[in-house]
Amino acid sequence: MSKKFTAIITKEEKWYVARCVELGVVSQGESMEKARDNLKEAVELYIESFGTEDLPESMGEVTLCPLEVAA
């Protein structure tokens, strides 16, 4: 069985930080691909630890866009 989740990857200085939106799991890597791979492993470990009951579903299509506000 496989589950779909939403990952957001941001570049923070030298590292890429990957976050699973639904589970709150975070990982990092020196490249976007490594951050994604590390996040996948972290999510798998999360599921191994907490089980598959009550796992949230993917939020579906996600659109990201820049947002500028007056500060």
Secondary structure per residue as TSV (DSSP state, phi and psi in degrees):
chain	resnum	aa	ss	phi	psi
A	1	M	-	360.0	138.7
A	2	S	-	-123.5	153.1
A	3	K	-	-124.3	149.4
A	4	K	-	-107.2	136.1
A	5	F	-	-131.8	169.5
A	6	T	-	-103.5	126.6
A	7	A	E	-113.0	137.4
A	8	I	E	-120.0	128.1
A	9	I	E	-119.4	126.3
A	10	T	E	-122.7	152.4
A	11	K	E	-96.7	124.2
A	12	E	E	-126.5	102.2
A	13	E	T	56.2	-116.9
A	14	K	T	-88.8	-9.6
A	15	W	E	-112.4	149.7
A	16	Y	E	-97.7	131.7
A	17	V	E	-111.5	124.8
A	18	A	E	-111.2	132.4
A	19	R	E	-125.7	135.3
A	20	C	E	-92.2	111.7
A	21	V	T	-59.3	-47.0
A	22	E	T	-69.8	-34.5
A	23	L	T	-102.8	-16.3
A	24	G	T	75.9	16.8
A	25	V	E	-83.8	138.5
A	26	V	E	-130.1	143.3
A	27	S	E	-147.5	-179.8
A	28	Q	E	-149.4	168.7
A	29	G	E	-165.8	164.9
A	30	E	S	-78.2	-12.9
A	31	S	S	-135.4	165.8
A	32	M	H	-62.6	-41.2
A	33	E	H	-64.0	-43.3
A	34	K	H	-66.2	-40.1
A	35	A	H	-61.7	-42.9
A	36	R	H	-64.0	-44.6
A	37	D	H	-62.7	-42.4
A	38	N	H	-65.6	-37.8
A	39	L	H	-66.0	-41.9
A	40	K	H	-58.4	-44.9
A	41	E	H	-63.5	-42.3
A	42	A	H	-64.2	-39.5
A	43	V	H	-66.8	-41.1
A	44	E	H	-61.6	-40.4
A	45	L	H	-66.4	-37.9
A	46	Y	H	-59.9	-48.4
A	47	I	H	-65.1	-38.8
A	48	E	H	-60.1	-39.4
A	49	S	H	-76.8	-41.1
A	50	F	H	-106.6	-7.9
A	51	G	-	84.5	-179.7
A	52	T	S	-103.8	-5.3
A	53	E	T	-68.9	140.4
A	54	D	T	61.6	24.8
A	55	L	-	-72.9	133.4
A	56	P	-	-69.2	153.3
A	57	E	-	-84.0	159.6
A	58	S	-	-58.4	147.2
A	59	M	-	-75.6	-4.2
A	60	G	-	86.1	-144.9
A	61	E	-	-67.0	132.7
A	62	V	-	-122.5	133.1
A	63	T	-	-118.2	127.4
A	64	L	-	-110.8	139.5
A	65	C	-	-149.0	152.5
A	66	P	-	-67.4	147.3
A	67	L	-	-133.7	120.7
A	68	E	-	-112.3	130.4
A	69	V	-	-129.1	156.3
A	70	A	-	-72.0	135.4
A	71	A	-	-128.7	360.0
